[in-house]
Amino acid sequence: MSDLRSKRKPTIGAVSLVAAGPGDPDLLTLRAAHLLSTAEVVVCDTAVLSVAEVHVNAEAQILNTIDENGIPLDHQGRARLVAEAAKAGQRTVRLFAGDPVVDGALAIEVAALHKAKIPFEVAPGVSIVTGVPVYAGFTLTGGRTRTFQVLDADAPDMDWSRFSDAHHTLMFMSGADQAPDIARNLLAAGRSAETPIVITRGGTTVEQRSVVSTLGNVATDVKNARQAGPGIVVVGDVVAQRERMSWFEVKPLFGWRVLVPRTQDQPRLLTDRLRGFGAIPVEVPTISVEPPRTPHQMERAVHGLVSGRYEWIGFTSVNAVRAVREKLEQYGLDARSFAGLKVAAVGEGTAQALINFGVRPDLVPVTDQTSHALLEEWPPYDDLLDPINRVFLPRADIATETLAAGLAELGWEVEDVTAYRTVRAAPPPAETREAIKSGGFDAVLFTSSSTVRNLVGIAGKPHATTVVACIGPQTAKTAEEHGLRVDVLAEDSTPEALAVALAAHGESLRVAAAESGEHVWRPSRRRTAARRKAT
């Protein structure tokens, strides 16, 4: 019986053909996101590796559609990877870049799977045809324009005379680098030199760039823009809709490269918010969190927590919550160990980390999210109301004494315990260090004094043209002590407020540039433009 089972062929794994869409990972359909999250193997085009990484589970294997020499496989080779994974019994997703329904890639690979007798399903996505234009600020019809046509810029023997109608929109897929040739052919076919044309690269992502021109001027404008790479070209009066419909490229931080020095375990709420404002956040780990060199003090404190030694425990960071949680779990304990204990927390992130553990904090400052604000709301010790006068304060080895000293003044006996150490991370890559020093970043966001010290220590000081934004007064003071000019200070000491403050600053720069007739308002671009002018 066992011999028969060993000869039995494995069941063919489910195969799903998924369109990634224009580029923004958030534009995946719900079906596509589900298929990626449950896949065991994802066969993925290079252009959408980042999309796959956002949605796959940690155990999934991502196969890039290139050979051992880094050369892209043809569609037959890609279908072969899918078939091999499916025949091994694995749930497989083939993730296509762009819109495979429009560009024909889907039909080619479906034919190969059909020939190999591999069953499949298709999850179409947001089409480039509609997605990129609306992100670029226009539709494909409107006004006197009632029709549009999607074309291949590389199609041989194109009959350009068919496209002379001024009220007909033309979209050329992947035609960005052929825009001058497209314009020349349309002018020869009878289109007016004043006909609007737009070239959009990186559509729907924070890398999106549009060059707006006319058929008569596009060759010069493309040369001046110094852009290259795949993208779409749209020709027609609908391009004029950008004046009233543009919404994506006018975000307050659109295109800004923002440096975010961070701890290796820091939540990414800040970078998500920056992307919402149109920025391109670049995270650089500056701090590594490690256990204390001598764990005995922490072990004694956790034993005291369980045995009822403390009245309060105060958390000032997510890392402190993590350190205590990990120590409790080492002993097979959980959130029930906090029963009867009053819990204080600084910051929304810290409070959320406690809630995720199953502990709802009793005290979280509402006026500001700093140790000073926590002290203002912390009740003084009352020997009639408080049976115990001790406070357990787990913190970093480099934390300031502000909170401990303030609690002592309120009458509490504080056990200030080093729960974790912060050490400098390794320096970032050479190109990142060069961009920091030369003004390649538009802004840098500091979320603590230690991020200031460590960034300067591992990568050097940001260039003088880089906008410096700080989360609070203490962080700003540290930045100034390191010779940095602080341009932006958050109204509240939260990552959300810091991102909002930088966005407001970016918008003010854009408005000021527009009022003065300038078109360059990003700090890094202004420096580049000034350098070119001087040269």
VEXDREN-2710 file (C-alpha; in Angstrom, 1 decimal):
% VEXDREN-2710
k/r/px/py/pz
1/MET/0.0/0.0/0.0
2/SER/2.8/2.4/0.9
3/ASP/4.5/1.7/-2.5
4/LEU/1.3/2.7/-4.3
5/ARG/1.1/5.9/-2.4
6/SER/4.7/6.8/-3.1
7/LYS/4.1/6.5/-6.8
8/ARG/1.1/8.7/-6.7
9/LYS/1.6/12.1/-8.5
10/PRO/1.3/15.2/-6.3
11/THR/-1.8/17.3/-6.7
12/ILE/-1.2/20.3/-9.0
13/GLY/-1.1/23.4/-7.0
14/ALA/-3.6/26.2/-7.6
15/VAL/-2.3/28.8/-10.1
16/SER/-3.5/32.4/-10.2
17/LEU/-2.5/34.9/-12.8
18/VAL/-2.6/38.4/-11.1
19/ALA/-2.2/41.8/-12.6
20/ALA/-0.2/44.1/-10.3
21/GLY/-1.7/47.2/-12.0
22/PRO/0.0/50.6/-12.6
23/GLY/2.5/50.5/-9.8
24/ASP/1.0/51.6/-6.5
25/PRO/0.8/48.5/-4.2
26/ASP/-2.4/49.8/-2.7
27/LEU/-4.2/49.6/-6.1
28/LEU/-4.2/45.8/-6.0
29/THR/-7.7/44.3/-6.0
30/LEU/-8.9/42.6/-2.8
31/ARG/-8.7/39.3/-4.7
32/ALA/-5.2/39.9/-5.8
33/ALA/-4.0/40.8/-2.3
34/HIS/-5.7/37.7/-0.9
35/LEU/-4.0/35.4/-3.5
36/LEU/-0.6/36.9/-2.8
37/SER/-1.0/36.6/1.0
38/THR/-1.8/32.9/0.7
39/ALA/0.7/32.0/-2.1
40/GLU/3.6/29.6/-1.5
41/VAL/5.4/30.7/-4.6
42/VAL/5.2/34.0/-6.4
43/VAL/6.6/34.2/-9.9
44/CYS/7.2/38.0/-10.2
45/ASP/8.3/40.5/-12.8
46/THR/11.2/42.6/-11.7
47/ALA/9.3/45.8/-11.9
48/VAL/6.8/44.7/-9.3
49/LEU/9.0/42.9/-6.7
50/SER/8.2/45.7/-4.2
51/VAL/4.5/45.1/-4.7
52/ALA/4.9/41.4/-4.0
53/GLU/7.0/42.0/-0.9
54/VAL/4.2/44.2/0.6
55/HIS/1.6/41.5/0.3
56/VAL/3.2/38.0/0.5
57/ASN/3.5/36.1/3.7
58/ALA/6.9/35.5/5.4
59/GLU/7.2/31.9/4.2
60/ALA/6.4/32.5/0.5
61/GLN/9.1/32.1/-2.1
62/ILE/9.5/34.9/-4.6
63/LEU/11.0/34.0/-8.0
64/ASN/12.2/36.8/-10.1
65/THR/11.6/36.3/-13.8
66/ILE/15.2/36.6/-14.8
67/ASP/17.8/34.0/-15.6
68/GLU/21.1/33.3/-13.8
69/ASN/22.8/36.1/-15.9
70/GLY/20.2/38.7/-14.9
71/ILE/18.5/38.6/-18.3
72/PRO/14.7/38.7/-18.3
73/LEU/13.0/35.4/-19.3
74/ASP/10.7/35.4/-22.2
75/HIS/7.0/34.7/-21.6
76/GLN/7.5/31.0/-22.3
77/GLY/10.2/30.8/-19.6
78/ARG/8.0/32.6/-17.1
79/ALA/5.2/30.2/-17.7
80/ARG/7.6/27.3/-17.3
81/LEU/8.5/28.6/-13.8
82/VAL/4.8/28.7/-12.9
83/ALA/4.2/25.2/-14.3
84/GLU/7.1/23.8/-12.3
85/ALA/5.9/25.3/-9.0
86/ALA/2.3/24.1/-9.7
87/LYS/3.4/20.6/-10.5
88/ALA/5.3/20.5/-7.2
89/GLY/1.9/21.0/-5.5
90/GLN/2.5/24.6/-4.5
91/ARG/-0.1/27.4/-4.5
92/THR/1.4/29.7/-7.2
93/VAL/0.8/33.3/-8.2
94/ARG/2.1/34.7/-11.4
95/LEU/2.4/38.5/-10.7
96/PHE/2.5/40.5/-13.9
97/ALA/3.8/44.1/-14.1
98/GLY/1.3/46.6/-15.6
99/ASP/-1.7/45.4/-17.5
100/PRO/-1.2/42.0/-19.1
101/VAL/-4.7/42.1/-20.6
102/VAL/-3.8/45.1/-22.7
103/ASP/-0.2/44.4/-23.5
104/GLY/-0.8/40.7/-24.5
105/ALA/1.4/39.1/-21.9
106/LEU/-1.5/37.3/-20.3
107/ALA/-2.6/35.6/-23.6
108/ILE/0.9/34.3/-24.3
109/GLU/1.4/32.7/-20.9
110/VAL/-2.1/31.4/-20.7
111/ALA/-1.4/29.5/-23.9
112/ALA/1.7/27.9/-22.4
113/LEU/-0.2/26.9/-19.3
114/HIS/-3.0/25.5/-21.3
115/LYS/-0.6/23.4/-23.4
116/ALA/1.0/22.1/-20.1
117/LYS/-2.5/21.2/-18.9
118/ILE/-2.1/23.5/-15.8
119/PRO/-5.5/24.9/-14.6
120/PHE/-5.5/28.6/-13.6
121/GLU/-7.6/31.6/-12.6
122/VAL/-7.1/35.2/-13.5
123/ALA/-7.4/38.2/-11.2
124/PRO/-7.3/41.4/-13.4
125/GLY/-6.4/44.6/-11.8
126/VAL/-6.6/48.4/-12.2
127/SER/-5.6/49.0/-15.8
128/ILE/-2.7/51.3/-16.7
129/VAL/-5.0/52.7/-19.4
130/THR/-7.3/54.3/-16.8
131/GLY/-5.1/54.3/-13.7
132/VAL/-2.1/56.3/-14.9
133/PRO/-4.1/59.1/-16.6
134/VAL/-6.3/59.8/-13.6
135/TYR/-3.2/59.9/-11.3
136/ALA/-1.6/62.3/-13.9
137/GLY/-4.7/64.5/-13.7
138/PHE/-6.9/63.9/-16.7
139/THR/-9.4/61.4/-18.2
140/LEU/-9.3/60.0/-21.7
141/THR/-12.5/61.6/-23.0
142/GLY/-14.4/64.8/-22.2
143/GLY/-15.5/68.0/-23.9
144/ARG/-15.4/67.5/-27.7
145/THR/-13.3/64.4/-27.3
146/ARG/-15.5/61.3/-27.4
147/THR/-13.1/58.5/-28.4
148/PHE/-9.7/57.2/-27.4
149/GLN/-7.4/54.6/-28.8
150/VAL/-4.6/52.6/-27.1
151/LEU/-1.6/52.0/-29.3
152/ASP/1.8/50.3/-29.3
153/ALA/4.5/52.8/-30.0
154/ASP/6.8/50.1/-31.3
155/ALA/4.2/48.7/-33.7
156/PRO/5.8/48.3/-37.2
157/ASP/4.2/49.9/-40.3
158/MET/1.9/52.2/-38.3
159/ASP/-0.5/54.1/-40.6
160/TRP/-0.2/57.5/-38.9
161/SER/-2.7/59.1/-41.3
162/ARG/-5.5/57.4/-39.3
163/PHE/-4.8/59.6/-36.3
164/SER/-5.3/63.1/-37.7
165/ASP/-8.6/63.6/-35.9
166/ALA/-8.1/66.5/-33.4
167/HIS/-11.0/65.2/-31.2
168/HIS/-9.5/61.7/-30.7
169/THR/-7.3/60.9/-27.7
170/LEU/-4.3/58.6/-28.4
171/MET/-2.5/56.7/-25.7
172/PHE/0.8/55.0/-26.4
173/MET/1.8/52.3/-24.0
174/SER/5.5/52.3/-23.0
175/GLY/6.1/55.1/-25.5
176/ALA/7.8/57.6/-23.2
177/ASP/11.2/57.4/-24.9
178/GLN/9.6/57.6/-28.4
179/ALA/7.7/60.8/-27.6
180/PRO/9.6/63.0/-30.1
181/ASP/9.1/60.4/-32.9
182/ILE/5.4/60.1/-32.0
183/ALA/5.0/63.9/-32.2
184/ARG/6.9/64.1/-35.5
185/ASN/4.7/61.4/-37.1
186/LEU/1.5/63.0/-35.9
187/LEU/2.5/66.4/-37.1
188/ALA/3.2/64.9/-40.5
189/ALA/-0.2/63.3/-40.4
190/GLY/-1.9/66.7/-39.9
191/ARG/-2.2/67.2/-36.2
192/SER/-1.7/70.7/-35.0
193/ALA/1.6/71.7/-33.4
194/GLU/-0.4/73.1/-30.5
195/THR/-1.9/69.7/-29.7
196/PRO/-1.2/68.8/-26.0
197/ILE/0.9/65.9/-25.1
198/VAL/2.0/64.4/-21.8
199/ILE/4.7/61.8/-20.9
200/THR/4.2/60.1/-17.6
201/ARG/6.7/57.8/-16.0
202/GLY/6.4/55.9/-12.7
203/GLY/2.6/56.3/-12.9
204/THR/0.6/56.0/-9.6
205/THR/3.8/55.8/-7.5
206/VAL/5.6/58.6/-5.6
207/GLU/8.2/58.3/-8.4
208/GLN/5.6/59.6/-10.9
209/ARG/6.9/62.4/-13.2
210/SER/4.9/64.1/-16.0
211/VAL/6.3/66.2/-18.8
212/VAL/3.5/68.3/-20.3
213/SER/4.1/69.9/-23.7
214/THR/2.7/70.2/-27.2
215/LEU/3.5/68.3/-30.4
216/GLY/5.6/71.2/-31.6
217/ASN/7.7/71.6/-28.5
218/VAL/7.9/68.2/-27.0
219/ALA/11.3/67.3/-28.4
220/THR/12.9/70.3/-26.6
221/ASP/10.9/69.9/-23.4
222/VAL/11.8/66.2/-23.2
223/LYS/15.5/67.0/-23.6
224/ASN/15.3/69.7/-20.9
225/ALA/13.5/67.4/-18.5
226/ARG/16.4/64.9/-18.5
227/GLN/14.1/61.9/-17.9
228/ALA/14.3/58.4/-19.4
229/GLY/12.6/55.0/-19.0
230/PRO/9.3/53.4/-19.6
231/GLY/6.0/55.3/-19.3
232/ILE/2.9/56.3/-21.2
233/VAL/2.3/59.0/-23.7
234/VAL/-1.1/60.6/-24.2
235/VAL/-2.0/63.0/-27.0
236/GLY/-5.1/65.1/-27.1
237/ASP/-7.1/68.0/-25.7
238/VAL/-7.9/66.0/-22.5
239/VAL/-4.4/66.8/-21.2
240/ALA/-5.7/70.3/-20.5
241/GLN/-7.9/68.8/-17.7
242/ARG/-4.8/68.8/-15.5
243/GLU/-5.4/72.4/-14.7
244/ARG/-8.5/71.5/-12.6
245/MET/-8.1/67.8/-12.1
246/SER/-4.5/67.3/-11.0
247/TRP/-4.5/65.9/-7.4
248/PHE/-1.5/63.5/-7.1
249/GLU/1.4/65.5/-8.3
250/VAL/0.3/68.5/-6.3
251/LYS/0.6/66.8/-2.9
252/PRO/2.6/69.0/-0.5
253/LEU/5.7/66.7/-0.4
254/PHE/5.3/65.1/-3.9
255/GLY/8.6/63.8/-5.0
256/TRP/10.5/64.8/-1.9
257/ARG/13.2/62.4/-0.9
258/VAL/12.9/62.3/2.9
259/LEU/15.6/60.7/5.1
260/VAL/14.1/58.9/8.1
261/PRO/16.8/57.8/10.6
262/ARG/15.2/55.1/12.6
263/THR/15.7/52.3/15.1
264/GLN/15.7/48.8/13.6
265/ASP/12.5/47.9/15.4
266/GLN/10.7/51.2/15.0
267/PRO/7.1/51.0/13.6
268/ARG/6.7/52.5/10.1
269/LEU/3.7/54.7/10.7
270/LEU/5.8/57.8/10.0
271/THR/6.9/56.5/6.5
272/ASP/3.4/55.5/5.6
273/ARG/2.2/59.0/6.5
274/LEU/5.0/60.6/4.4
275/ARG/4.0/58.5/1.4
276/GLY/0.4/59.8/1.9
277/PHE/1.8/63.3/1.4
278/GLY/3.6/62.2/-1.8
279/ALA/7.1/61.8/-0.4
280/ILE/9.7/59.1/-1.1
281/PRO/10.9/58.1/2.4
282/VAL/14.3/56.5/2.7
283/GLU/14.8/54.7/6.0
284/VAL/18.3/54.5/7.5
285/PRO/18.7/52.3/10.6
286/THR/20.8/54.3/13.0
287/ILE/20.1/52.4/16.3
288/SER/20.2/48.8/17.1
289/VAL/18.3/47.6/20.2
290/GLU/20.1/44.9/22.3
291/PRO/19.5/43.3/25.7
292/PRO/21.3/44.9/28.7
293/ARG/24.8/43.6/29.4
294/THR/23.8/42.3/32.8
295/PRO/20.2/41.0/32.9
296/HIS/20.0/40.5/36.7
297/GLN/18.5/43.9/37.4
298/MET/15.8/43.4/34.8
299/GLU/15.1/39.8/36.0
300/ARG/14.7/41.1/39.6
301/ALA/12.3/43.9/38.5
302/VAL/10.1/41.4/36.5
303/HIS/9.9/39.1/39.5
304/GLY/8.9/42.1/41.6
305/LEU/6.2/43.0/39.0
306/VAL/4.7/39.5/39.3
307/SER/4.9/39.4/43.1
308/GLY/3.2/42.8/43.7
309/ARG/6.3/44.9/44.6
310/TYR/5.2/47.9/42.5
311/GLU/2.2/50.3/42.4
312/TRP/3.0/51.6/39.0
313/ILE/5.0/50.7/35.9
314/GLY/5.9/53.5/33.4
315/PHE/6.8/52.8/29.7
316/THR/8.4/55.5/27.7
317/SER/9.0/53.6/24.4
318/VAL/7.8/50.7/22.4
319/ASN/11.2/49.0/23.0
320/ALA/10.6/49.1/26.7
321/VAL/7.2/47.4/26.3
322/ARG/8.9/44.8/24.1
323/ALA/11.7/44.2/26.6
324/VAL/9.3/43.5/29.5
325/ARG/7.0/41.4/27.4
326/GLU/9.9/39.2/26.1
327/LYS/11.2/38.8/29.7
328/LEU/7.7/37.7/30.9
329/GLU/7.3/35.3/28.1
330/GLN/10.7/33.7/29.0
331/TYR/9.1/32.7/32.2
332/GLY/5.9/31.5/30.5
333/LEU/3.9/34.6/31.7
334/ASP/1.5/36.9/29.9
335/ALA/-0.4/40.1/30.3
336/ARG/-2.2/38.8/33.4
337/SER/1.0/39.6/35.3
338/PHE/-0.1/43.2/35.2
339/ALA/-3.2/42.5/37.3
340/GLY/-3.5/45.1/40.1
341/LEU/-0.7/47.2/38.6
342/LYS/-1.2/50.8/37.3
343/VAL/0.3/51.3/33.9
344/ALA/1.5/54.6/32.4
345/ALA/2.7/55.1/28.8
346/VAL/4.3/57.9/26.8
347/GLY/3.2/58.1/23.1
348/GLU/0.5/56.5/21.0
349/GLY/2.9/53.9/19.7
350/THR/3.8/52.8/23.2
351/ALA/0.2/52.7/24.3
352/GLN/-0.7/50.6/21.3
353/ALA/2.1/48.2/21.9
354/LEU/0.7/47.6/25.4
355/ILE/-2.8/47.1/24.1
356/ASN/-1.5/44.6/21.5
357/PHE/-0.1/42.7/24.5
358/GLY/-3.4/42.8/26.3
359/VAL/-2.7/45.6/28.7
360/ARG/-4.7/48.8/28.6
361/PRO/-2.7/51.7/30.1
362/ASP/-4.2/53.7/32.9
363/LEU/-2.3/56.9/32.2
364/VAL/-1.4/58.3/28.8
365/PRO/-0.7/62.1/28.5
366/VAL/-3.1/63.9/26.2
367/THR/-1.5/67.3/26.1
368/ASP/1.8/66.1/24.7
369/GLN/3.5/62.8/24.2
370/THR/6.7/63.4/26.3
371/SER/8.0/62.4/29.7
372/HIS/7.4/66.0/30.8
373/ALA/3.7/65.7/29.9
374/LEU/3.5/62.4/31.7
375/LEU/4.9/63.9/34.8
376/GLU/2.4/66.7/34.8
377/GLU/-0.5/64.1/34.9
378/TRP/1.2/61.6/37.2
379/PRO/-0.5/61.7/40.7
380/PRO/1.8/62.4/43.7
381/TYR/2.3/59.6/46.2
382/ASP/-0.4/59.5/48.9
383/ASP/0.3/57.1/51.8
384/LEU/-3.5/56.9/52.5
385/LEU/-4.5/56.0/48.9
386/ASP/-1.4/54.1/47.7
387/PRO/-0.6/50.9/49.5
388/ILE/2.8/50.7/47.7
389/ASN/5.1/53.6/46.8
390/ARG/7.4/51.9/44.3
391/VAL/7.4/52.6/40.5
392/PHE/9.1/50.3/38.0
393/LEU/10.6/52.3/35.1
394/PRO/12.1/50.1/32.4
395/ARG/14.1/52.2/29.9
396/ALA/17.0/52.5/27.6
397/ASP/20.6/52.7/28.8
398/ILE/20.9/56.2/27.4
399/ALA/17.5/57.6/28.6
400/THR/17.5/60.9/30.5
401/GLU/16.9/61.1/34.2
402/THR/14.0/63.5/33.8
403/LEU/11.1/61.1/34.5
404/ALA/12.8/59.3/37.4
405/ALA/13.8/62.6/39.1
406/GLY/10.3/64.0/38.6
407/LEU/8.6/61.0/40.1
408/ALA/10.9/61.1/43.1
409/GLU/9.9/64.7/43.7
410/LEU/6.3/63.5/43.7
411/GLY/7.1/61.2/46.5
412/TRP/7.6/57.9/44.6
413/GLU/10.4/55.4/45.1
414/VAL/11.6/54.8/41.6
415/GLU/13.4/51.6/40.4
416/ASP/15.0/52.9/37.2
417/VAL/16.0/49.7/35.3
418/THR/18.0/49.4/32.1
419/ALA/15.6/47.2/30.0
420/TYR/17.6/47.5/26.7
421/ARG/20.7/49.0/25.2
422/THR/20.8/51.2/22.1
423/VAL/24.0/51.0/20.0
424/ARG/24.8/52.6/16.7
425/ALA/23.8/50.6/13.6
426/ALA/26.3/50.0/10.8
427/PRO/26.8/53.0/8.4
428/PRO/24.4/53.2/5.4
429/PRO/25.7/52.4/1.8
430/ALA/28.2/54.9/0.3
431/GLU/25.6/56.4/-2.1
432/THR/23.3/57.2/0.8
433/ARG/26.1/58.8/2.8
434/GLU/27.0/60.9/-0.3
435/ALA/23.4/62.0/-0.8
436/ILE/23.2/63.0/2.9
437/LYS/26.3/65.2/2.7
438/SER/25.7/66.6/-0.8
439/GLY/22.1/67.7/-0.5
440/GLY/20.5/64.7/-2.2
441/PHE/17.7/64.6/0.3
442/ASP/15.1/67.2/0.5
443/ALA/14.4/66.7/4.2
444/VAL/15.5/64.7/7.2
445/LEU/13.2/63.7/10.1
446/PHE/14.6/63.2/13.6
447/THR/12.3/61.4/16.1
448/SER/14.7/61.5/19.0
449/SER/18.0/62.9/20.2
450/SER/19.7/59.6/19.7
451/THR/18.7/59.5/16.0
452/VAL/20.5/62.9/15.6
453/ARG/23.6/61.7/17.3
454/ASN/23.8/58.4/15.6
455/LEU/23.0/59.6/12.1
456/VAL/25.8/62.2/12.4
457/GLY/28.1/59.6/13.8
458/ILE/27.5/56.9/11.1
459/ALA/26.8/59.1/8.0
460/GLY/27.8/62.7/8.7
461/LYS/25.8/65.9/8.9
462/PRO/23.0/66.5/6.4
463/HIS/23.7/69.3/3.9
464/ALA/22.8/72.8/4.7
465/THR/20.0/72.9/2.1
466/THR/18.3/69.8/3.6
467/VAL/15.2/70.7/5.6
468/VAL/15.6/69.5/9.2
469/ALA/12.4/68.5/11.0
470/CYS/12.4/67.5/14.7
471/ILE/9.7/65.8/16.8
472/GLY/10.2/67.8/19.9
473/PRO/12.2/70.6/21.7
474/GLN/14.8/68.2/23.2
475/THR/15.4/66.6/19.8
476/ALA/15.7/70.1/18.2
477/LYS/18.2/71.2/20.9
478/THR/20.4/68.1/20.1
479/ALA/20.2/68.9/16.4
480/GLU/21.3/72.5/17.0
481/GLU/24.1/71.3/19.2
482/HIS/25.3/69.3/16.3
483/GLY/25.4/72.4/14.1
484/LEU/22.1/71.8/12.3
485/ARG/19.5/74.4/11.5
486/VAL/16.0/73.2/12.6
487/ASP/13.4/74.3/10.0
488/VAL/10.4/72.3/11.3
489/LEU/9.2/71.5/14.8
490/ALA/6.2/69.3/15.4
491/GLU/3.4/70.9/17.4
492/ASP/2.9/67.6/19.2
493/SER/5.6/65.1/19.9
494/THR/4.2/62.4/17.7
495/PRO/5.3/60.9/14.3
496/GLU/1.9/62.0/12.8
497/ALA/2.4/65.6/13.9
498/LEU/6.0/65.5/12.6
499/ALA/4.8/64.4/9.1
500/VAL/2.0/67.0/9.1
501/ALA/4.4/69.8/10.1
502/LEU/6.8/68.9/7.3
503/ALA/4.0/68.7/4.8
504/ALA/2.8/72.2/5.8
505/HIS/6.4/73.5/5.4
506/GLY/6.6/71.8/1.9
507/GLU/3.4/73.4/0.8
508/SER/4.6/76.8/2.0
509/LEU/7.7/76.4/-0.1
510/ARG/5.6/75.4/-3.2
511/VAL/3.3/78.4/-2.8
512/ALA/6.2/80.8/-2.3
513/ALA/7.9/79.4/-5.4
514/ALA/4.7/79.7/-7.5
515/GLU/4.2/83.3/-6.4
516/SER/7.8/84.2/-7.4
517/GLY/7.4/82.5/-10.8
518/GLU/9.7/79.7/-10.0
519/HIS/9.0/76.1/-11.0
520/VAL/11.7/74.4/-8.8
521/TRP/10.8/74.4/-5.1
522/ARG/12.1/71.1/-3.8
523/PRO/15.3/71.8/-1.8
524/SER/17.4/69.1/-3.6
525/ARG/16.2/70.3/-7.0
526/ARG/16.9/73.9/-6.2
527/ARG/20.5/73.0/-5.2
528/THR/20.9/71.0/-8.4
529/ALA/19.5/73.8/-10.5
530/ALA/21.7/76.4/-8.9
531/ARG/24.8/74.1/-9.4
532/ARG/23.9/73.7/-13.1
533/LYS/23.4/77.5/-13.5
534/ALA/26.8/78.2/-11.8
535/THR/28.5/75.7/-14.1
END
